[in-house]
Amino acid sequence: MIEILNPGWQSLIVDSGRYGYGHMGVPPSSALDHFAYDALTFLLGNNRGTPALEVLGKGFSLTFGKDLRCAITGARVTASLNDQPRPGWTPFQVNQGDVLRIKDVLEGFRYYIGFSGTLALEQVINSFSTNLDCRFGGYQGRSLLKGDWIDIEPNMAVGERLLPAGLIPTLNPPHRLRIIEGAEKDFFSTESINNFFEKNGPGYKISSQSNRTGIRLEGEPLKFREGVDKSIISEAILPGTLQIPGEGLPIIALYERTIGGYARLGTIAKVDQDRLAHLRPGDLVFFERITLDEAESLWIGEMKRNSFLYEP
């Protein structure tokens, strides 16, 4: 069993996502950093789809009601077990009565906490992930609160597992995100597009109005061509879609929407999408155009490097 002592800014139950239901308006609601989540399940010997905690902010703490193993991935944090430091991206033993605390978040934004077993929760539409808007999945369809407790069904013990150090990402700003141009790229003036992709330009800052649904950017608005509609008939969108509302300030869609009615400037390449989980308010971000073939090649390379995470 675990009991939440302090949920931090926000803590949720997530897993690999609720896929295959977009045609019914049900989004994935998955962990935002897929690599961090997959690494967590690998380190603990869990199956992909095992629920974990996705946490925002310092101050998080919980206590353990049984002996098991635990690990933390994602953002680089200052973690302690009974006031003794514990490293990230490395499993460690915990015993009944121990207290895990996250004092600070040093690099990145969201971190993931997992356990050697399955949290005793019910799946909703084949997933444990929390859908906050629809209030289902996870723990009673909501963020975790102080005093919430969840039992854990232990898994079979596995040998010591570690990640190659070179695979652990650095998450400091400024962030550079690669984009495949989208269906409505011609809705915008050439000058505006060139300014958006200017390597030495001012870039964009992450707005404090961002959340798990989308990341809002602050900076120079994109200018629509004269006579062009500033919205489209709502169509399906993918995570990472860069949408431009009428006022011209971009929004990056995450994993909580299936359709959108704003012009789509492009889509963040899959290889860069995990970084979206770690864009803090005030962080600076720049964008780079790449082709679909380049994006596919980058993703294939990434999957080859990480293929051991998915081996039985």
PASEBA-1860 file (N, C-alpha, C; in nm, 3 decimals):
! residues 312
1> MIEILNPG> 0.084/-0.120/0.000/0.000/0.000/0.000/0.087/0.125/0.000 ~ 0.041/0.229/-0.066/0.102/0.361/-0.055/-0.004/0.458/-0.006 ~ 0.039/0.560/0.069/-0.051/0.666/0.113/0.011/0.800/0.079 ~ -0.066/0.886/0.016/-0.017/1.018/-0.023/-0.015/1.110/0.099 ~ 0.102/1.165/0.129/0.115/1.261/0.237/0.105/1.404/0.186 ~ 0.164/1.428/0.068/0.159/1.559/0.004/0.160/1.535/-0.147 ~ 0.056/1.576/-0.220/0.049/1.546/-0.363/0.132/1.638/-0.452 ~ 0.210/1.732/-0.393/0.280/1.828/-0.477/0.181/1.922/-0.544
9> WQSLIVDS> 0.221/1.979/-0.658/0.128/2.068/-0.730/0.014/1.988/-0.790 ~ 0.048/1.873/-0.847/-0.053/1.782/-0.903/0.010/1.645/-0.920 ~ -0.062/1.543/-0.881/-0.016/1.405/-0.906/-0.134/1.323/-0.957 ~ -0.106/1.243/-1.059/-0.209/1.166/-1.129/-0.163/1.023/-1.149 ~ -0.259/0.934/-1.168/-0.230/0.798/-1.215/-0.227/0.801/-1.368 ~ -0.119/0.749/-1.427/-0.108/0.741/-1.573/-0.054/0.603/-1.612 ~ -0.071/0.571/-1.738/-0.006/0.454/-1.796/0.028/0.486/-1.941 ~ 0.042/0.383/-2.025/0.084/0.407/-2.164/-0.027/0.465/-2.250
17> GRYGYGHM> -0.150/0.472/-2.201/-0.253/0.546/-2.273/-0.374/0.464/-2.314 ~ -0.477/0.537/-2.349/-0.608/0.480/-2.384/-0.628/0.501/-2.535 ~ -0.570/0.411/-2.615/-0.569/0.431/-2.760/-0.678/0.348/-2.829 ~ -0.720/0.397/-2.946/-0.818/0.325/-3.025/-0.960/0.374/-3.009 ~ -0.978/0.485/-2.935/-1.113/0.535/-2.908/-1.129/0.681/-2.951 ~ -1.035/0.731/-3.029/-1.041/0.870/-3.073/-1.165/0.901/-3.155 ~ -1.215/0.801/-3.228/-1.335/0.823/-3.311/-1.459/0.846/-3.225 ~ -1.449/0.813/-3.097/-1.559/0.838/-3.003/-1.531/0.959/-2.915
25> GVPPSSAL> -1.421/1.029/-2.945/-1.387/1.149/-2.868/-1.312/1.120/-2.740 ~ -1.262/0.998/-2.724/-1.189/0.962/-2.602/-1.039/0.974/-2.630 ~ -0.969/1.066/-2.563/-0.826/1.086/-2.589/-0.741/0.984/-2.514 ~ -0.610/0.978/-2.546/-0.523/0.880/-2.480/-0.502/0.904/-2.330 ~ -0.488/1.031/-2.289/-0.463/1.066/-2.148/-0.342/0.992/-2.092 ~ -0.244/0.967/-2.174/-0.127/0.887/-2.134/-0.028/0.970/-2.055 ~ 0.076/0.902/-2.003/0.193/0.973/-1.951/0.243/1.065/-2.060 ~ 0.279/1.189/-2.024/0.324/1.284/-2.126/0.466/1.254/-2.173
33> DHFAYDAL> 0.549/1.199/-2.087/0.686/1.159/-2.124/0.686/1.007/-2.137 ~ 0.671/0.959/-2.260/0.660/0.815/-2.283/0.791/0.742/-2.251 ~ 0.904/0.802/-2.284/1.031/0.736/-2.254/1.049/0.719/-2.104 ~ 1.020/0.824/-2.028/1.035/0.815/-1.882/0.943/0.708/-1.825 ~ 0.820/0.701/-1.877/0.727/0.598/-1.830/0.776/0.459/-1.868 ~ 0.817/0.441/-1.993/0.864/0.309/-2.038/0.989/0.266/-1.963 ~ 1.080/0.361/-1.937/1.200/0.329/-1.860/1.163/0.285/-1.719 ~ 1.063/0.349/-1.661/1.017/0.314/-1.526/0.967/0.170/-1.522
41> TFLLGNNR> 0.884/0.132/-1.618/0.833/-0.005/-1.619/0.945/-0.105/-1.640 ~ 1.042/-0.071/-1.724/1.157/-0.158/-1.747/1.239/-0.177/-1.618 ~ 1.272/-0.067/-1.552/1.356/-0.073/-1.433/1.294/-0.158/-1.323 ~ 1.162/-0.157/-1.315/1.092/-0.227/-1.207/1.041/-0.365/-1.249 ~ 1.062/-0.401/-1.374/1.017/-0.532/-1.420/0.867/-0.542/-1.437 ~ 0.800/-0.428/-1.457/0.656/-0.426/-1.478/0.621/-0.441/-1.625 ~ 0.497/-0.478/-1.652/0.448/-0.481/-1.788/0.413/-0.341/-1.835 ~ 0.429/-0.316/-1.966/0.385/-0.188/-2.020/0.235/-0.177/-2.002
49> GTPALEVL> 0.189/-0.066/-1.950/0.049/-0.050/-1.915/0.026/-0.053/-1.766 ~ 0.133/-0.084/-1.688/0.122/-0.080/-1.542/0.106/0.066/-1.497 ~ 0.012/0.095/-1.407/-0.007/0.234/-1.365/0.110/0.287/-1.283 ~ 0.136/0.418/-1.299/0.241/0.487/-1.226/0.189/0.625/-1.188 ~ 0.269/0.699/-1.110/0.231/0.835/-1.072/0.305/0.935/-1.161 ~ 0.234/1.032/-1.214/0.294/1.145/-1.284/0.276/1.266/-1.193 ~ 0.389/1.329/-1.155/0.384/1.433/-1.052/0.442/1.563/-1.105 ~ 0.377/1.673/-1.068/0.426/1.807/-1.094/0.463/1.873/-0.961
57> GKGFSLTF> 0.580/1.933/-0.956/0.611/2.019/-0.843/0.684/1.954/-0.729 ~ 0.751/2.036/-0.651/0.825/1.990/-0.535/0.730/1.969/-0.418 ~ 0.781/1.904/-0.314/0.703/1.884/-0.193/0.626/1.755/-0.188 ~ 0.625/1.679/-0.297/0.550/1.552/-0.298/0.608/1.457/-0.194 ~ 0.520/1.382/-0.127/0.566/1.278/-0.035/0.459/1.170/-0.022 ~ 0.506/1.049/0.007/0.416/0.936/0.033/0.483/0.842/0.130 ~ 0.402/0.755/0.191/0.455/0.654/0.281/0.415/0.516/0.229 ~ 0.495/0.416/0.261/0.475/0.281/0.210/0.417/0.191/0.319
65> GKDLRCAI> 0.321/0.109/0.278/0.259/0.016/0.372/0.308/-0.125/0.358 ~ 0.405/-0.147/0.266/0.462/-0.280/0.250/0.600/-0.267/0.187 ~ 0.677/-0.376/0.193/0.811/-0.378/0.135/0.799/-0.398/-0.016 ~ 0.872/-0.318/-0.092/0.875/-0.334/-0.238/0.990/-0.252/-0.294 ~ 0.995/-0.241/-0.426/1.097/-0.157/-0.491/1.028/-0.038/-0.558 ~ 1.104/0.070/-0.570/1.050/0.196/-0.622/1.153/0.257/-0.715 ~ 1.109/0.341/-0.808/1.201/0.415/-0.894/1.135/0.546/-0.935 ~ 1.221/0.643/-0.973/1.175/0.775/-1.016/1.246/0.808/-1.148
73> TGARVTAS> 1.168/0.847/-1.248/1.227/0.887/-1.377/1.167/1.022/-1.418 ~ 1.206/1.069/-1.537/1.156/1.198/-1.586/1.242/1.312/-1.538 ~ 1.180/1.415/-1.484/1.254/1.533/-1.437/1.358/1.492/-1.332 ~ 1.467/1.567/-1.328/1.571/1.542/-1.227/1.529/1.608/-1.097 ~ 1.518/1.526/-0.993/1.465/1.575/-0.866/1.561/1.545/-0.752 ~ 1.541/1.614/-0.640/1.609/1.583/-0.515/1.515/1.496/-0.434 ~ 1.545/1.366/-0.430/1.457/1.270/-0.363/1.526/1.212/-0.241 ~ 1.446/1.178/-0.139/1.502/1.114/-0.020/1.405/1.008/0.031
81> LNDQPRPG> 1.461/0.905/0.091/1.384/0.801/0.159/1.427/0.805/0.305 ~ 1.334/0.840/0.392/1.367/0.860/0.534/1.485/0.956/0.549 ~ 1.482/1.063/0.468/1.581/1.170/0.471/1.719/1.127/0.418 ~ 1.727/1.009/0.355/1.851/0.964/0.292/1.836/0.977/0.141 ~ 1.933/1.039/0.072/1.919/1.064/-0.072/1.898/0.935/-0.153 ~ 1.815/0.948/-0.255/1.794/0.838/-0.349/1.806/0.893/-0.491 ~ 1.877/0.821/-0.578/1.899/0.870/-0.715/1.779/0.847/-0.805 ~ 1.772/0.926/-0.911/1.672/0.902/-1.014/1.718/0.795/-1.111
89> WTPFQVNQ> 1.625/0.739/-1.185/1.650/0.642/-1.292/1.720/0.516/-1.239 ~ 1.704/0.486/-1.111/1.766/0.369/-1.049/1.669/0.312/-0.946 ~ 1.633/0.182/-0.955/1.542/0.125/-0.855/1.607/0.120/-0.717 ~ 1.525/0.131/-0.613/1.576/0.119/-0.476/1.470/0.050/-0.390 ~ 1.518/-0.017/-0.286/1.431/-0.091/-0.196/1.363/0.004/-0.097 ~ 1.235/-0.021/-0.070/1.163/0.052/0.034/1.097/-0.050/0.125 ~ 1.078/-0.013/0.250/1.017/-0.102/0.348/0.894/-0.038/0.410 ~ 0.813/-0.119/0.472/0.693/-0.071/0.536/0.725/0.041/0.635
97> GDVLRIKD> 0.652/0.151/0.623/0.673/0.266/0.711/0.768/0.370/0.658 ~ 0.841/0.339/0.551/0.934/0.436/0.493/0.857/0.553/0.431 ~ 0.925/0.669/0.424/0.864/0.790/0.366/0.953/0.840/0.253 ~ 0.894/0.855/0.135/0.962/0.910/0.018/0.923/1.056/0.004 ~ 1.023/1.144/-0.012/0.997/1.286/-0.028/1.071/1.340/-0.150 ~ 1.008/1.433/-0.219/1.071/1.506/-0.329/1.087/1.649/-0.283 ~ 1.211/1.688/-0.255/1.237/1.822/-0.201/1.232/1.928/-0.309 ~ 1.286/1.896/-0.428/1.293/1.999/-0.532/1.299/1.933/-0.669
105> VLEGFRYY> 1.262/2.009/-0.772/1.273/1.967/-0.912/1.383/2.053/-0.974 ~ 1.493/1.989/-1.013/1.613/2.061/-1.057/1.617/2.083/-1.208 ~ 1.559/1.993/-1.282/1.567/1.998/-1.429/1.448/1.924/-1.487 ~ 1.378/1.987/-1.582/1.256/1.927/-1.633/1.137/1.973/-1.551 ~ 1.024/1.906/-1.569/0.899/1.953/-1.508/0.821/1.839/-1.442 ~ 0.793/1.732/-1.517/0.715/1.620/-1.464/0.806/1.501/-1.433 ~ 0.778/1.434/-1.323/0.853/1.313/-1.289/0.755/1.200/-1.262 ~ 0.808/1.079/-1.273/0.726/0.958/-1.267/0.776/0.868/-1.155
113> IGFSGTLA> 0.684/0.820/-1.074/0.717/0.733/-0.962/0.644/0.601/-0.983 ~ 0.720/0.492/-0.980/0.661/0.360/-1.000/0.703/0.263/-0.891 ~ 0.636/0.150/-0.889/0.655/0.051/-0.784/0.661/-0.088/-0.846 ~ 0.726/-0.181/-0.777/0.739/-0.318/-0.828/0.608/-0.393/-0.804 ~ 0.510/-0.359/-0.881/0.378/-0.419/-0.869/0.275/-0.330/-0.935 ~ 0.151/-0.371/-0.926/0.042/-0.298/-0.991/-0.047/-0.233/-0.887 ~ -0.068/-0.104/-0.900/-0.161/-0.034/-0.811/-0.301/-0.095/-0.829 ~ -0.367/-0.121/-0.717/-0.497/-0.191/-0.720/-0.608/-0.094/-0.759
121> LEQVINSF> -0.615/-0.068/-0.888/-0.714/0.023/-0.944/-0.787/-0.048/-1.058 ~ -0.904/0.003/-1.094/-0.980/-0.056/-1.204/-0.947/0.016/-1.334 ~ -0.933/-0.063/-1.440/-0.917/-0.004/-1.572/-1.051/0.051/-1.621 ~ -1.042/0.163/-1.693/-1.160/0.220/-1.760/-1.124/0.234/-1.907 ~ -1.201/0.169/-1.992/-1.173/0.165/-2.136/-1.027/0.121/-2.158 ~ -0.992/0.009/-2.097/-0.863/-0.058/-2.118/-0.742/0.023/-2.075 ~ -0.757/0.112/-1.978/-0.644/0.192/-1.931/-0.666/0.237/-1.787 ~ -0.554/0.253/-1.716/-0.559/0.309/-1.581/-0.547/0.461/-1.581
129> STNLDCRF> -0.513/0.521/-1.694/-0.484/0.664/-1.699/-0.605/0.749/-1.656 ~ -0.573/0.865/-1.596/-0.674/0.957/-1.547/-0.717/1.053/-1.658 ~ -0.845/1.058/-1.687/-0.901/1.160/-1.776/-0.969/1.263/-1.687 ~ -0.901/1.375/-1.664/-0.952/1.476/-1.570/-1.079/1.544/-1.622 ~ -1.085/1.570/-1.752/-1.202/1.639/-1.807/-1.329/1.555/-1.792 ~ -1.318/1.426/-1.820/-1.435/1.338/-1.814/-1.450/1.270/-1.678 ~ -1.350/1.286/-1.592/-1.354/1.237/-1.455/-1.369/1.085/-1.448 ~ -1.285/1.016/-1.524/-1.282/0.870/-1.510/-1.137/0.822/-1.519
137> GGYQGRSL> -1.117/0.697/-1.479/-0.984/0.639/-1.478/-0.904/0.684/-1.358 ~ -0.784/0.629/-1.345/-0.696/0.668/-1.236/-0.757/0.640/-1.101 ~ -0.745/0.737/-1.011/-0.802/0.726/-0.877/-0.927/0.813/-0.871 ~ -1.042/0.749/-0.887/-1.172/0.818/-0.882/-1.182/0.931/-0.984 ~ -1.105/0.922/-1.093/-1.114/1.020/-1.201/-1.062/1.157/-1.166 ~ -0.973/1.165/-1.066/-0.924/1.296/-1.021/-0.777/1.290/-0.986 ~ -0.720/1.409/-0.957/-0.584/1.416/-0.905/-0.580/1.356/-0.765 ~ -0.464/1.308/-0.726/-0.448/1.251/-0.592/-0.444/1.362/-0.488
145> LKGDWIDI> -0.496/1.330/-0.370/-0.502/1.424/-0.259/-0.437/1.363/-0.135 ~ -0.402/1.449/-0.041/-0.347/1.403/0.086/-0.444/1.304/0.150 ~ -0.390/1.191/0.195/-0.472/1.090/0.261/-0.520/0.979/0.171 ~ -0.511/0.998/0.038/-0.547/0.889/-0.054/-0.451/0.772/-0.035 ~ -0.503/0.652/-0.035/-0.415/0.535/-0.027/-0.459/0.432/-0.131 ~ -0.361/0.360/-0.182/-0.385/0.262/-0.288/-0.304/0.137/-0.255 ~ -0.369/0.023/-0.260/-0.299/-0.102/-0.237/-0.215/-0.137/-0.360 ~ -0.116/-0.223/-0.343/-0.028/-0.264/-0.451/-0.024/-0.417/-0.457
153> EPNMAVGE> -0.048/-0.470/-0.575/-0.035/-0.615/-0.597/0.106/-0.640/-0.650 ~ 0.195/-0.704/-0.570/0.336/-0.717/-0.609/0.354/-0.803/-0.733 ~ 0.461/-0.772/-0.808/0.494/-0.853/-0.925/0.606/-0.950/-0.889 ~ 0.645/-1.030/-0.987/0.757/-1.122/-0.965/0.887/-1.043/-0.961 ~ 0.975/-1.079/-0.869/1.102/-1.007/-0.856/1.187/-1.025/-0.981 ~ 1.255/-0.918/-1.022/1.349/-0.924/-1.135/1.486/-0.884/-1.084 ~ 1.589/-0.921/-1.160/1.724/-0.884/-1.123/1.747/-0.734/-1.139 ~ 1.864/-0.690/-1.095/1.899/-0.549/-1.103/1.896/-0.501/-1.248
161> RLLPAGLI> 1.827/-0.389/-1.271/1.819/-0.331/-1.405/1.862/-0.186/-1.399 ~ 1.946/-0.147/-1.494/1.993/-0.009/-1.503/1.982/0.038/-1.646 ~ 1.974/0.170/-1.664/1.974/0.231/-1.796/2.113/0.279/-1.831 ~ 2.155/0.266/-1.957/2.280/0.332/-1.998/2.270/0.482/-1.973 ~ 2.373/0.540/-1.913/2.368/0.682/-1.875/2.341/0.772/-1.995 ~ 2.387/0.734/-2.112/2.369/0.817/-2.230/2.226/0.829/-2.276 ~ 2.137/0.745/-2.225/1.997/0.751/-2.266/1.914/0.845/-2.179 ~ 1.969/0.885/-2.065/1.893/0.974/-1.976/1.901/1.115/-2.033
169> PTLNPPHR> 1.787/1.174/-2.068/1.789/1.304/-2.139/1.823/1.420/-2.046 ~ 1.884/1.522/-2.104/1.897/1.651/-2.035/1.777/1.736/-2.074 ~ 1.726/1.813/-1.979/1.597/1.878/-2.000/1.600/2.028/-1.975 ~ 1.720/2.085/-1.970/1.731/2.228/-1.945/1.690/2.310/-2.067 ~ 1.630/2.428/-2.047/1.604/2.519/-2.159/1.733/2.588/-2.202 ~ 1.737/2.651/-2.322/1.624/2.659/-2.416/1.600/2.525/-2.486 ~ 1.475/2.502/-2.525/1.436/2.379/-2.590/1.427/2.402/-2.741 ~ 1.471/2.304/-2.817/1.459/2.312/-2.963/1.372/2.195/-3.009
177> LRIIEGAE> 1.262/2.228/-3.076/1.165/2.130/-3.119/1.157/2.128/-3.271 ~ 1.162/2.008/-3.326/1.155/1.992/-3.472/1.010/1.969/-3.515 ~ 0.974/2.031/-3.627/0.835/2.034/-3.672/0.823/1.986/-3.817 ~ 0.720/1.904/-3.840/0.678/1.869/-3.976/0.565/1.965/-4.012 ~ 0.579/2.036/-4.122/0.478/2.137/-4.157/0.342/2.073/-4.180 ~ 0.236/2.149/-4.144/0.101/2.095/-4.144/0.014/2.141/-4.259 ~ -0.112/2.098/-4.252/-0.205/2.117/-4.364/-0.235/2.263/-4.392 ~ -0.232/2.348/-4.290/-0.268/2.489/-4.309/-0.147/2.582/-4.302
185> KDFFSTES> -0.030/2.532/-4.332/0.090/2.618/-4.326/0.081/2.737/-4.419 ~ 0.007/2.722/-4.528/-0.005/2.832/-4.624/-0.108/2.936/-4.582 ~ -0.170/2.919/-4.466/-0.262/3.019/-4.414/-0.187/3.143/-4.363 ~ -0.054/3.130/-4.347/0.023/3.234/-4.281/0.118/3.302/-4.378 ~ 0.149/3.428/-4.351/0.238/3.503/-4.440/0.378/3.442/-4.438 ~ 0.448/3.456/-4.550/0.585/3.402/-4.561/0.675/3.463/-4.456 ~ 0.663/3.593/-4.436/0.746/3.661/-4.335/0.720/3.604/-4.196 ~ 0.594/3.582/-4.166/0.557/3.530/-4.035/0.614/3.390/-4.013
193> INNFFEKN> 0.606/3.305/-4.115/0.660/3.169/-4.105/0.811/3.174/-4.086 ~ 0.878/3.258/-4.165/1.024/3.268/-4.154/1.065/3.317/-4.015 ~ 0.993/3.412/-3.960/1.023/3.461/-3.825/1.002/3.351/-3.721 ~ 0.899/3.270/-3.741/0.869/3.162/-3.646/0.984/3.063/-3.637 ~ 1.045/3.034/-3.752/1.152/2.934/-3.756/1.292/2.996/-3.749 ~ 1.302/3.124/-3.722/1.431/3.192/-3.717/1.516/3.136/-3.602 ~ 1.632/3.079/-3.638/1.718/3.016/-3.536/1.771/3.117/-3.436 ~ 1.799/3.236/-3.482/1.856/3.338/-3.394/1.752/3.442/-3.350
201> GPGYKISS> 1.625/3.408/-3.367/1.519/3.499/-3.328/1.492/3.494/-3.178 ~ 1.389/3.565/-3.135/1.358/3.572/-2.991/1.296/3.444/-2.936 ~ 1.245/3.355/-3.025/1.180/3.234/-2.979/1.047/3.262/-2.912 ~ 0.997/3.164/-2.841/0.870/3.176/-2.770/0.888/3.131/-2.626 ~ 0.808/3.190/-2.537/0.811/3.149/-2.397/0.687/3.066/-2.367 ~ 0.704/2.971/-2.274/0.593/2.887/-2.231/0.504/2.967/-2.136 ~ 0.374/2.968/-2.165/0.279/3.044/-2.085/0.242/2.969/-1.957 ~ 0.211/3.045/-1.854/0.163/2.985/-1.729/0.022/2.928/-1.745
209> QSNRTGIR> -0.042/2.955/-1.858/-0.176/2.902/-1.884/-0.173/2.763/-1.946 ~ -0.056/2.700/-1.950/-0.043/2.566/-2.007/-0.088/2.460/-1.907 ~ -0.130/2.343/-1.961/-0.168/2.230/-1.876/-0.154/2.100/-1.956 ~ -0.211/1.991/-1.906/-0.198/1.862/-1.976/-0.273/1.860/-2.108 ~ -0.366/1.952/-2.128/-0.441/1.957/-2.254/-0.358/2.022/-2.364 ~ -0.290/2.132/-2.332/-0.211/2.201/-2.433/-0.113/2.298/-2.372 ~ -0.010/2.329/-2.449/0.095/2.423/-2.407/0.076/2.551/-2.487 ~ 0.050/2.660/-2.417/0.033/2.790/-2.482/0.168/2.862/-2.488
217> LEGEPLKF> 0.193/2.929/-2.600/0.319/3.000/-2.621/0.295/3.151/-2.620 ~ 0.394/3.223/-2.572/0.391/3.369/-2.571/0.505/3.421/-2.656 ~ 0.476/3.522/-2.738/0.578/3.580/-2.824/0.514/3.653/-2.939 ~ 0.581/3.656/-3.054/0.531/3.726/-3.172/0.418/3.645/-3.236 ~ 0.296/3.701/-3.245/0.185/3.626/-3.307/0.213/3.600/-3.455 ~ 0.170/3.484/-3.503/0.177/3.458/-3.646/0.068/3.536/-3.717 ~ 0.099/3.584/-3.835/0.003/3.666/-3.911/-0.059/3.582/-4.022 ~ -0.192/3.583/-4.024/-0.264/3.513/-4.130/-0.257/3.593/-4.260
225> REGVDKSI> -0.256/3.522/-4.372/-0.265/3.590/-4.501/-0.402/3.658/-4.513 ~ -0.403/3.766/-4.586/-0.528/3.841/-4.604/-0.631/3.755/-4.675 ~ -0.753/3.755/-4.621/-0.861/3.681/-4.684/-0.873/3.536/-4.641 ~ -0.779/3.488/-4.558/-0.781/3.348/-4.513/-0.865/3.337/-4.387 ~ -0.950/3.233/-4.381/-1.026/3.208/-4.259/-0.930/3.175/-4.144 ~ -0.961/3.226/-4.026/-0.873/3.203/-3.911/-0.914/3.082/-3.828 ~ -1.001/3.000/-3.884/-1.037/2.874/-3.821/-1.071/2.775/-3.932 ~ -1.080/2.649/-3.896/-1.113/2.545/-3.993/-1.230/2.463/-3.936
233> ISEAILPG> -1.294/2.385/-4.022/-1.390/2.287/-3.972/-1.313/2.188/-3.886 ~ -1.364/2.161/-3.767/-1.291/2.076/-3.673/-1.255/1.942/-3.736 ~ -1.128/1.904/-3.719/-1.077/1.778/-3.771/-0.996/1.708/-3.663 ~ -0.965/1.583/-3.686/-0.883/1.506/-3.593/-0.745/1.569/-3.581 ~ -0.691/1.571/-3.460/-0.555/1.618/-3.438/-0.477/1.513/-3.361 ~ -0.347/1.518/-3.376/-0.256/1.427/-3.307/-0.185/1.499/-3.194 ~ -0.137/1.426/-3.094/-0.051/1.489/-2.994/0.068/1.556/-3.063 ~ 0.102/1.676/-3.019/0.212/1.750/-3.080/0.168/1.845/-3.189
241> TLQIPGEG> 0.038/1.846/-3.224/-0.012/1.937/-3.327/0.002/2.082/-3.280 ~ 0.059/2.165/-3.366/0.078/2.307/-3.335/-0.038/2.382/-3.398 ~ -0.132/2.425/-3.316/-0.252/2.495/-3.362/-0.236/2.645/-3.342 ~ -0.293/2.722/-3.436/-0.283/2.868/-3.429/-0.423/2.928/-3.423 ~ -0.466/2.974/-3.304/-0.596/3.043/-3.294/-0.593/3.176/-3.369 ~ -0.707/3.244/-3.372/-0.720/3.368/-3.448/-0.625/3.477/-3.405 ~ -0.587/3.481/-3.275/-0.495/3.587/-3.231/-0.351/3.558/-3.268 ~ -0.321/3.437/-3.321/-0.189/3.408/-3.376/-0.088/3.347/-3.282
249> LPIIALYE> -0.122/3.325/-3.154/-0.027/3.266/-3.060/-0.047/3.116/-3.054 ~ 0.058/3.038/-3.079/0.045/2.892/-3.095/0.006/2.820/-2.966 ~ -0.062/2.708/-2.986/-0.094/2.612/-2.880/-0.048/2.475/-2.928 ~ 0.028/2.405/-2.845/0.071/2.269/-2.878/-0.023/2.172/-2.808 ~ -0.096/2.093/-2.886/-0.188/1.994/-2.829/-0.109/1.879/-2.767 ~ -0.161/1.828/-2.656/-0.097/1.713/-2.590/-0.187/1.590/-2.605 ~ -0.216/1.521/-2.496/-0.284/1.391/-2.508/-0.426/1.392/-2.453 ~ -0.492/1.510/-2.451/-0.626/1.519/-2.394/-0.730/1.569/-2.494
257> RTIGGYAR> -0.695/1.575/-2.622/-0.791/1.618/-2.724/-0.782/1.527/-2.846 ~ -0.894/1.512/-2.917/-0.897/1.430/-3.038/-0.930/1.511/-3.163 ~ -0.991/1.631/-3.146/-1.024/1.717/-3.260/-0.988/1.861/-3.228 ~ -0.974/1.942/-3.332/-0.945/2.083/-3.314/-0.994/2.163/-3.433 ~ -1.023/2.292/-3.408/-1.077/2.377/-3.513/-0.987/2.494/-3.548 ~ -0.860/2.490/-3.503/-0.764/2.596/-3.536/-0.673/2.549/-3.649 ~ -0.621/2.645/-3.724/-0.527/2.613/-3.832/-0.405/2.541/-3.775 ~ -0.359/2.438/-3.847/-0.247/2.355/-3.800/-0.120/2.394/-3.876
265> LGTIAKVD> -0.031/2.460/-3.805/0.096/2.499/-3.865/0.185/2.379/-3.887 ~ 0.175/2.279/-3.800/0.258/2.161/-3.813/0.241/2.071/-3.693 ~ 0.328/1.968/-3.686/0.326/1.873/-3.576/0.468/1.852/-3.525 ~ 0.485/1.856/-3.395/0.615/1.829/-3.334/0.656/1.686/-3.370 ~ 0.777/1.668/-3.420/0.825/1.534/-3.455/0.816/1.442/-3.333 ~ 0.779/1.318/-3.358/0.760/1.221/-3.249/0.884/1.212/-3.160 ~ 1.001/1.223/-3.220/1.126/1.209/-3.145/1.142/1.319/-3.040 ~ 1.072/1.431/-3.056/1.083/1.544/-2.962/0.962/1.558/-2.870
273> QDRLAHLR> 0.861/1.473/-2.886/0.736/1.496/-2.813/0.748/1.473/-2.662 ~ 0.836/1.383/-2.618/0.851/1.362/-2.473/0.896/1.489/-2.402 ~ 0.973/1.571/-2.472/1.023/1.695/-2.411/0.908/1.790/-2.377 ~ 0.795/1.775/-2.444/0.680/1.862/-2.417/0.635/1.848/-2.271 ~ 0.658/1.733/-2.210/0.620/1.712/-2.070/0.701/1.800/-1.975 ~ 0.811/1.856/-2.025/0.906/1.924/-1.938/0.921/2.074/-1.969 ~ 0.828/2.129/-2.044/0.832/2.272/-2.074/0.767/2.348/-1.958 ~ 0.849/2.416/-1.880/0.798/2.492/-1.765/0.752/2.631/-1.809
281> PGDLVFFE> 0.657/2.689/-1.739/0.623/2.829/-1.766/0.748/2.917/-1.758 ~ 0.767/2.999/-1.862/0.884/3.085/-1.869/0.999/3.029/-1.949 ~ 0.999/2.897/-1.975/1.105/2.837/-2.057/1.100/2.893/-2.199 ~ 1.218/2.901/-2.260/1.230/2.950/-2.398/1.236/2.830/-2.492 ~ 1.163/2.841/-2.605/1.160/2.732/-2.702/1.177/2.788/-2.842 ~ 1.251/2.712/-2.925/1.273/2.746/-3.066/1.225/2.628/-3.151 ~ 1.192/2.658/-3.278/1.139/2.555/-3.367/1.223/2.543/-3.493 ~ 1.231/2.420/-3.543/1.309/2.390/-3.663/1.225/2.305/-3.757
289> RITLDEAE> 1.222/2.344/-3.886/1.148/2.266/-3.986/1.227/2.143/-4.027 ~ 1.161/2.029/-4.034/1.222/1.910/-4.093/1.117/1.844/-4.182 ~ 1.162/1.753/-4.269/1.070/1.683/-4.358/1.012/1.561/-4.288 ~ 0.907/1.506/-4.348/0.847/1.385/-4.294/0.947/1.270/-4.295 ~ 1.027/1.259/-4.401/1.128/1.153/-4.408/1.232/1.168/-4.298 ~ 1.274/1.291/-4.271/1.370/1.315/-4.164/1.311/1.277/-4.028 ~ 1.186/1.315/-4.007/1.120/1.283/-3.880/1.108/1.132/-3.862 ~ 1.075/1.063/-3.969/1.062/0.917/-3.962/1.197/0.852/-3.932
297> SLWIGEMK> 1.302/0.900/-3.997/1.436/0.846/-3.974/1.481/0.868/-3.830 ~ 1.454/0.986/-3.777/1.491/1.015/-3.638/1.417/0.923/-3.541 ~ 1.289/0.898/-3.569/1.210/0.814/-3.479/1.255/0.668/-3.486 ~ 1.286/0.621/-3.605/1.335/0.483/-3.619/1.466/0.466/-3.540 ~ 1.555/0.565/-3.551/1.679/0.560/-3.474/1.655/0.558/-3.325 ~ 1.559/0.639/-3.280/1.525/0.643/-3.137/1.471/0.509/-3.090 ~ 1.385/0.447/-3.168/1.326/0.319/-3.130/1.431/0.209/-3.127 ~ 1.527/0.215/-3.217/1.634/0.115/-3.215/1.719/0.128/-3.090
305> RNSFLYEP> 1.750/0.252/-3.050/1.830/0.273/-2.930/1.758/0.224/-2.805 ~ 1.627/0.237/-2.806/1.550/0.204/-2.687/1.479/0.069/-2.695 ~ 1.514/-0.011/-2.794/1.440/-0.136/-2.817/1.447/-0.231/-2.697 ~ 1.553/-0.225/-2.619/1.566/-0.316/-2.504/1.456/-0.293/-2.400 ~ 1.395/-0.173/-2.401/1.288/-0.143/-2.306/1.165/-0.230/-2.330 ~ 1.150/-0.278/-2.452/1.027/-0.347/-2.491/1.049/-0.497/-2.511 ~ 1.169/-0.546/-2.482/1.195/-0.689/-2.494/1.135/-0.764/-2.376 ~ 1.083/-0.884/-2.398/1.022/-0.960/-2.287/1.126/-1.001/-2.183
END
